[in-house]
Amino acid sequence: MNKDKFFKKVMMDSRNARLKSPEEARAEDDSRLLRMLTRELLTHFSQEDALKLIEYFQSTPSSGTQDSSGVPYDLYCLPQSALDYLSKEIKGRRVLEIGDAGRRLNEPFFMKLGAKSFETTDPKYGQVDALTYLMRQPEGSTIVTGFGVLEEGVLYNGFDEPERLKKYQKGLGKAIHRVTPIGGITFHGLEWDYDLKDAGFVNDPNSPRELNTRTSDRGGLIVLRKQ
């Protein structure tokens, strides 16, 4: 198609286009959310609550956590002792990151440390939610990581968060524990870790200090082990 015909087609398309009514836009959104509904979520939640969770996940903030130096979970500032520890723990294993915003920098980081593969899941990027994805994985099959997801304003939405979100957090902690190999680690940049510990993870006294920098106000790194 030459340039003149192309612009003529664009002008005709724009003239024929019309704005959607609020009702049409809402119906389109409802249809999109229904397509994202999974059988796994429906084993834990009513359809109404599952749809509200999916809608909430679409609105949570998203940023590449390694794009700026000095963030509380800056992997590229870790000393060699911490890198050696992580390499020993993930070498030859699948690594799954909850969230996708940091993939551009996090994937080469973990692959360089010897991961067998690197995967992400994030409903904001056309993938399924983390709980659904983990429920589909074999037991003891992957090391789970995530940066800036298990913290205030994302999965932890303050003290008045609805019960369905609290239930999701607890389910996610149990799912992470199930897919983690016995003796394996889960490694996160986070603010809250009690659901992971409630699921059975414990602090690793032998992990480097730089991998345990979580504070109550800024988040930070933490590595936990499945006994």
C-alpha positions as YAML, in Angstrom:
chain: A
units: angstrom
residues:
- id: 1
  name: MET
  ca: [0.00, 0.00, 0.00]
- id: 2
  name: ASN
  ca: [1.48, 3.38, -1.00]
- id: 3
  name: LYS
  ca: [1.63, 6.35, 1.36]
- id: 4
  name: ASP
  ca: [-1.41, 8.20, -0.09]
- id: 5
  name: LYS
  ca: [-3.65, 5.12, 0.14]
- id: 6
  name: PHE
  ca: [-2.42, 4.43, 3.67]
- id: 7
  name: PHE
  ca: [-3.33, 7.90, 4.96]
- id: 8
  name: LYS
  ca: [-6.68, 7.80, 3.12]
- id: 9
  name: LYS
  ca: [-7.48, 4.50, 4.89]
- id: 10
  name: VAL
  ca: [-6.48, 5.95, 8.28]
- id: 11
  name: MET
  ca: [-8.75, 8.97, 7.74]
- id: 12
  name: MET
  ca: [-11.68, 6.77, 6.71]
- id: 13
  name: ASP
  ca: [-11.18, 4.51, 9.72]
- id: 14
  name: SER
  ca: [-11.08, 7.49, 12.07]
- id: 15
  name: ARG
  ca: [-14.29, 8.95, 10.57]
- id: 16
  name: ASN
  ca: [-16.07, 5.63, 10.93]
- id: 17
  name: ALA
  ca: [-14.90, 5.12, 14.51]
- id: 18
  name: ARG
  ca: [-17.13, 6.12, 17.40]
- id: 19
  name: LEU
  ca: [-16.60, 6.49, 21.10]
- id: 20
  name: LYS
  ca: [-17.80, 3.62, 23.24]
- id: 21
  name: SER
  ca: [-20.50, 4.29, 25.79]
- id: 22
  name: PRO
  ca: [-19.64, 3.77, 29.49]
- id: 23
  name: GLU
  ca: [-21.82, 0.66, 29.45]
- id: 24
  name: GLU
  ca: [-19.99, -0.78, 26.42]
- id: 25
  name: ALA
  ca: [-16.59, -0.03, 27.99]
- id: 26
  name: ARG
  ca: [-17.63, -1.72, 31.24]
- id: 27
  name: ALA
  ca: [-18.97, -4.76, 29.40]
- id: 28
  name: GLU
  ca: [-15.66, -5.02, 27.54]
- id: 29
  name: ASP
  ca: [-13.74, -4.84, 30.84]
- id: 30
  name: ASP
  ca: [-15.98, -7.48, 32.41]
- id: 31
  name: SER
  ca: [-15.42, -9.78, 29.44]
- id: 32
  name: ARG
  ca: [-11.66, -9.31, 29.68]
- id: 33
  name: LEU
  ca: [-11.64, -10.14, 33.41]
- id: 34
  name: LEU
  ca: [-13.74, -13.24, 32.81]
- id: 35
  name: ARG
  ca: [-11.18, -14.45, 30.28]
- id: 36
  name: MET
  ca: [-8.50, -14.12, 32.98]
- id: 37
  name: LEU
  ca: [-10.48, -16.16, 35.50]
- id: 38
  name: THR
  ca: [-8.83, -19.51, 36.25]
- id: 39
  name: ARG
  ca: [-10.04, -22.80, 37.67]
- id: 40
  name: GLU
  ca: [-7.27, -22.57, 40.26]
- id: 41
  name: LEU
  ca: [-8.59, -19.28, 41.67]
- id: 42
  name: LEU
  ca: [-12.10, -20.68, 41.77]
- id: 43
  name: THR
  ca: [-10.92, -23.50, 44.04]
- id: 44
  name: HIS
  ca: [-10.16, -20.87, 46.68]
- id: 45
  name: PHE
  ca: [-12.56, -18.02, 45.96]
- id: 46
  name: SER
  ca: [-16.07, -17.30, 44.79]
- id: 47
  name: GLN
  ca: [-16.28, -16.02, 41.23]
- id: 48
  name: GLU
  ca: [-17.07, -12.53, 42.53]
- id: 49
  name: ASP
  ca: [-14.02, -12.43, 44.80]
- id: 50
  name: ALA
  ca: [-11.75, -13.97, 42.16]
- id: 51
  name: LEU
  ca: [-12.79, -11.32, 39.63]
- id: 52
  name: LYS
  ca: [-12.22, -8.55, 42.18]
- id: 53
  name: LEU
  ca: [-8.74, -9.92, 42.86]
- id: 54
  name: ILE
  ca: [-7.89, -9.98, 39.16]
- id: 55
  name: GLU
  ca: [-9.19, -6.43, 38.79]
- id: 56
  name: TYR
  ca: [-7.09, -5.33, 41.76]
- id: 57
  name: PHE
  ca: [-3.94, -6.96, 40.33]
- id: 58
  name: GLN
  ca: [-4.44, -4.88, 37.18]
- id: 59
  name: SER
  ca: [-4.29, -1.66, 39.20]
- id: 60
  name: THR
  ca: [-1.28, -2.31, 41.43]
- id: 61
  name: PRO
  ca: [1.86, -0.25, 40.79]
- id: 62
  name: SER
  ca: [4.49, -1.73, 38.53]
- id: 63
  name: SER
  ca: [8.12, -0.73, 38.18]
- id: 64
  name: GLY
  ca: [11.42, -2.31, 37.27]
- id: 65
  name: THR
  ca: [12.96, -2.77, 40.68]
- id: 66
  name: GLN
  ca: [16.54, -2.87, 39.43]
- id: 67
  name: ASP
  ca: [16.32, 0.20, 37.17]
- id: 68
  name: SER
  ca: [17.56, 2.66, 39.79]
- id: 69
  name: SER
  ca: [20.61, 2.33, 41.97]
- id: 70
  name: GLY
  ca: [20.02, 2.35, 45.68]
- id: 71
  name: VAL
  ca: [16.60, 0.67, 45.69]
- id: 72
  name: PRO
  ca: [16.13, -1.58, 48.74]
- id: 73
  name: TYR
  ca: [16.59, -4.70, 46.60]
- id: 74
  name: ASP
  ca: [19.39, -3.69, 44.27]
- id: 75
  name: LEU
  ca: [20.78, -7.06, 43.13]
- id: 76
  name: TYR
  ca: [23.62, -5.46, 41.22]
- id: 77
  name: CYS
  ca: [25.15, -4.09, 44.42]
- id: 78
  name: LEU
  ca: [25.52, -7.48, 46.10]
- id: 79
  name: PRO
  ca: [29.06, -8.49, 47.16]
- id: 80
  name: GLN
  ca: [30.72, -11.63, 45.80]
- id: 81
  name: SER
  ca: [29.96, -13.61, 48.96]
- id: 82
  name: ALA
  ca: [26.23, -13.08, 48.44]
- id: 83
  name: LEU
  ca: [26.49, -13.92, 44.74]
- id: 84
  name: ASP
  ca: [28.36, -17.12, 45.55]
- id: 85
  name: TYR
  ca: [25.67, -18.10, 48.06]
- id: 86
  name: LEU
  ca: [22.86, -17.50, 45.56]
- id: 87
  name: SER
  ca: [24.72, -19.31, 42.78]
- id: 88
  name: LYS
  ca: [25.09, -22.38, 44.97]
- id: 89
  name: GLU
  ca: [21.38, -22.34, 45.80]
- id: 90
  name: ILE
  ca: [19.94, -21.82, 42.31]
- id: 91
  name: LYS
  ca: [22.47, -23.47, 40.02]
- id: 92
  name: GLY
  ca: [20.74, -25.92, 37.71]
- id: 93
  name: ARG
  ca: [17.27, -25.04, 39.02]
- id: 94
  name: ARG
  ca: [14.25, -23.25, 37.60]
- id: 95
  name: VAL
  ca: [13.75, -19.73, 38.93]
- id: 96
  name: LEU
  ca: [10.29, -18.15, 38.91]
- id: 97
  name: GLU
  ca: [9.86, -14.46, 39.57]
- id: 98
  name: ILE
  ca: [6.47, -13.21, 40.73]
- id: 99
  name: GLY
  ca: [5.93, -10.06, 38.68]
- id: 100
  name: ASP
  ca: [7.37, -9.18, 35.31]
- id: 101
  name: ALA
  ca: [8.42, -5.53, 35.48]
- id: 102
  name: GLY
  ca: [12.03, -6.33, 36.40]
- id: 103
  name: ARG
  ca: [12.56, -9.16, 33.92]
- id: 104
  name: ARG
  ca: [14.86, -7.18, 31.59]
- id: 105
  name: LEU
  ca: [17.56, -6.99, 34.26]
- id: 106
  name: ASN
  ca: [16.65, -9.84, 36.60]
- id: 107
  name: GLU
  ca: [16.67, -12.61, 34.00]
- id: 108
  name: PRO
  ca: [20.33, -12.11, 32.97]
- id: 109
  name: PHE
  ca: [21.25, -11.76, 36.66]
- id: 110
  name: PHE
  ca: [19.85, -15.17, 37.62]
- id: 111
  name: MET
  ca: [20.91, -16.91, 34.42]
- id: 112
  name: LYS
  ca: [24.49, -15.72, 34.99]
- id: 113
  name: LEU
  ca: [24.33, -17.29, 38.46]
- id: 114
  name: GLY
  ca: [23.57, -20.65, 36.86]
- id: 115
  name: ALA
  ca: [19.79, -20.93, 36.86]
- id: 116
  name: LYS
  ca: [18.48, -23.65, 34.55]
- id: 117
  name: SER
  ca: [15.68, -21.34, 33.38]
- id: 118
  name: PHE
  ca: [13.99, -18.09, 34.36]
- id: 119
  name: GLU
  ca: [10.23, -17.51, 34.22]
- id: 120
  name: THR
  ca: [7.88, -14.73, 35.27]
- id: 121
  name: THR
  ca: [4.15, -14.50, 35.84]
- id: 122
  name: ASP
  ca: [2.15, -11.31, 36.11]
- id: 123
  name: PRO
  ca: [-1.51, -10.72, 35.16]
- id: 124
  name: LYS
  ca: [-0.65, -7.16, 34.12]
- id: 125
  name: TYR
  ca: [1.39, -8.58, 31.26]
- id: 126
  name: GLY
  ca: [-1.10, -11.07, 29.89]
- id: 127
  name: GLN
  ca: [0.01, -13.92, 32.17]
- id: 128
  name: VAL
  ca: [-1.91, -15.63, 34.96]
- id: 129
  name: ASP
  ca: [-1.71, -14.53, 38.59]
- id: 130
  name: ALA
  ca: [1.04, -15.95, 40.81]
- id: 131
  name: LEU
  ca: [-1.18, -18.30, 42.84]
- id: 132
  name: THR
  ca: [-2.65, -19.83, 39.69]
- id: 133
  name: TYR
  ca: [0.78, -20.28, 38.13]
- id: 134
  name: LEU
  ca: [2.24, -21.90, 41.24]
- id: 135
  name: MET
  ca: [-0.72, -24.27, 41.63]
- id: 136
  name: ARG
  ca: [0.09, -25.58, 38.13]
- id: 137
  name: GLN
  ca: [3.71, -26.38, 39.01]
- id: 138
  name: PRO
  ca: [4.97, -29.74, 40.33]
- id: 139
  name: GLU
  ca: [5.89, -29.95, 44.00]
- id: 140
  name: GLY
  ca: [9.51, -29.04, 44.74]
- id: 141
  name: SER
  ca: [10.14, -27.87, 41.19]
- id: 142
  name: THR
  ca: [11.27, -24.25, 41.35]
- id: 143
  name: ILE
  ca: [12.96, -21.48, 43.31]
- id: 144
  name: VAL
  ca: [10.53, -18.57, 43.73]
- id: 145
  name: THR
  ca: [11.62, -14.97, 43.89]
- id: 146
  name: GLY
  ca: [9.97, -11.58, 43.67]
- id: 147
  name: PHE
  ca: [10.89, -7.92, 44.18]
- id: 148
  name: GLY
  ca: [8.50, -5.28, 45.40]
- id: 149
  name: VAL
  ca: [5.45, -7.56, 45.25]
- id: 150
  name: LEU
  ca: [4.99, -8.75, 48.84]
- id: 151
  name: GLU
  ca: [4.98, -5.26, 50.26]
- id: 152
  name: GLU
  ca: [2.75, -2.34, 51.19]
- id: 153
  name: GLY
  ca: [0.70, -1.04, 48.30]
- id: 154
  name: VAL
  ca: [1.04, -4.15, 46.15]
- id: 155
  name: LEU
  ca: [-0.16, -7.47, 47.59]
- id: 156
  name: TYR
  ca: [-0.24, -5.99, 51.09]
- id: 157
  name: ASN
  ca: [-2.71, -3.16, 50.79]
- id: 158
  name: GLY
  ca: [-2.71, -1.70, 54.28]
- id: 159
  name: PHE
  ca: [-4.51, -2.58, 57.50]
- id: 160
  name: ASP
  ca: [-7.97, -2.35, 55.95]
- id: 161
  name: GLU
  ca: [-7.28, -4.76, 53.09]
- id: 162
  name: PRO
  ca: [-10.21, -7.06, 52.27]
- id: 163
  name: GLU
  ca: [-10.32, -10.62, 53.53]
- id: 164
  name: ARG
  ca: [-10.00, -11.99, 50.00]
- id: 165
  name: LEU
  ca: [-6.59, -10.34, 49.65]
- id: 166
  name: LYS
  ca: [-5.44, -11.69, 53.02]
- id: 167
  name: LYS
  ca: [-6.61, -15.13, 51.96]
- id: 168
  name: TYR
  ca: [-4.72, -14.78, 48.69]
- id: 169
  name: GLN
  ca: [-1.52, -13.82, 50.52]
- id: 170
  name: LYS
  ca: [-1.73, -16.87, 52.77]
- id: 171
  name: GLY
  ca: [-2.49, -19.13, 49.82]
- id: 172
  name: LEU
  ca: [0.45, -17.68, 47.94]
- id: 173
  name: GLY
  ca: [2.80, -18.35, 50.86]
- id: 174
  name: LYS
  ca: [1.68, -21.99, 51.00]
- id: 175
  name: ALA
  ca: [2.00, -22.36, 47.22]
- id: 176
  name: ILE
  ca: [5.54, -20.95, 47.25]
- id: 177
  name: HIS
  ca: [6.45, -23.38, 50.03]
- id: 178
  name: ARG
  ca: [4.97, -26.35, 48.11]
- id: 179
  name: VAL
  ca: [6.92, -25.73, 44.88]
- id: 180
  name: THR
  ca: [10.20, -24.98, 46.66]
- id: 181
  name: PRO
  ca: [12.53, -28.01, 46.85]
- id: 182
  name: ILE
  ca: [13.13, -29.40, 50.32]
- id: 183
  name: GLY
  ca: [16.17, -27.59, 51.66]
- id: 184
  name: GLY
  ca: [15.79, -24.92, 48.97]
- id: 185
  name: ILE
  ca: [15.45, -21.18, 49.38]
- id: 186
  name: THR
  ca: [12.96, -18.49, 48.45]
- id: 187
  name: PHE
  ca: [14.56, -15.10, 47.82]
- id: 188
  name: HIS
  ca: [12.67, -11.79, 47.84]
- id: 189
  name: GLY
  ca: [12.81, -8.05, 47.97]
- id: 190
  name: LEU
  ca: [9.89, -7.42, 50.31]
- id: 191
  name: GLU
  ca: [8.46, -5.70, 53.31]
- id: 192
  name: TRP
  ca: [6.30, -8.44, 54.82]
- id: 193
  name: ASP
  ca: [7.40, -12.05, 55.26]
- id: 194
  name: TYR
  ca: [4.99, -13.48, 57.84]
- id: 195
  name: ASP
  ca: [2.90, -15.42, 55.32]
- id: 196
  name: LEU
  ca: [6.06, -17.11, 54.06]
- id: 197
  name: LYS
  ca: [7.07, -17.99, 57.61]
- id: 198
  name: ASP
  ca: [3.55, -19.15, 58.47]
- id: 199
  name: ALA
  ca: [3.83, -21.51, 55.47]
- id: 200
  name: GLY
  ca: [6.97, -23.10, 56.96]
- id: 201
  name: PHE
  ca: [9.96, -21.10, 55.73]
- id: 202
  name: VAL
  ca: [12.64, -20.19, 58.28]
- id: 203
  name: ASN
  ca: [15.56, -17.79, 58.45]
- id: 204
  name: ASP
  ca: [18.86, -19.19, 57.22]
- id: 205
  name: PRO
  ca: [21.54, -18.31, 59.80]
- id: 206
  name: ASN
  ca: [24.27, -19.09, 57.26]
- id: 207
  name: SER
  ca: [23.09, -16.67, 54.57]
- id: 208
  name: PRO
  ca: [25.13, -13.48, 54.01]
- id: 209
  name: ARG
  ca: [24.04, -10.37, 55.86]
- id: 210
  name: GLU
  ca: [23.56, -8.52, 52.54]
- id: 211
  name: LEU
  ca: [20.74, -10.95, 51.66]
- id: 212
  name: ASN
  ca: [18.87, -10.10, 54.85]
- id: 213
  name: THR
  ca: [18.43, -6.34, 54.80]
- id: 214
  name: ARG
  ca: [14.65, -6.14, 55.21]
- id: 215
  name: THR
  ca: [13.42, -3.28, 57.38]
- id: 216
  name: SER
  ca: [9.88, -2.52, 58.42]
- id: 217
  name: ASP
  ca: [9.75, 0.83, 56.63]
- id: 218
  name: ARG
  ca: [11.71, 0.41, 53.36]
- id: 219
  name: GLY
  ca: [11.54, -3.24, 52.47]
- id: 220
  name: GLY
  ca: [14.83, -4.89, 51.56]
- id: 221
  name: LEU
  ca: [16.15, -8.34, 50.75]
- id: 222
  name: ILE
  ca: [15.44, -11.56, 52.58]
- id: 223
  name: VAL
  ca: [16.30, -15.19, 51.94]
- id: 224
  name: LEU
  ca: [14.34, -17.96, 53.67]
- id: 225
  name: ARG
  ca: [14.81, -21.71, 53.61]
- id: 226
  name: LYS
  ca: [12.42, -24.65, 53.37]
- id: 227
  name: GLN
  ca: [13.44, -27.29, 55.91]
...
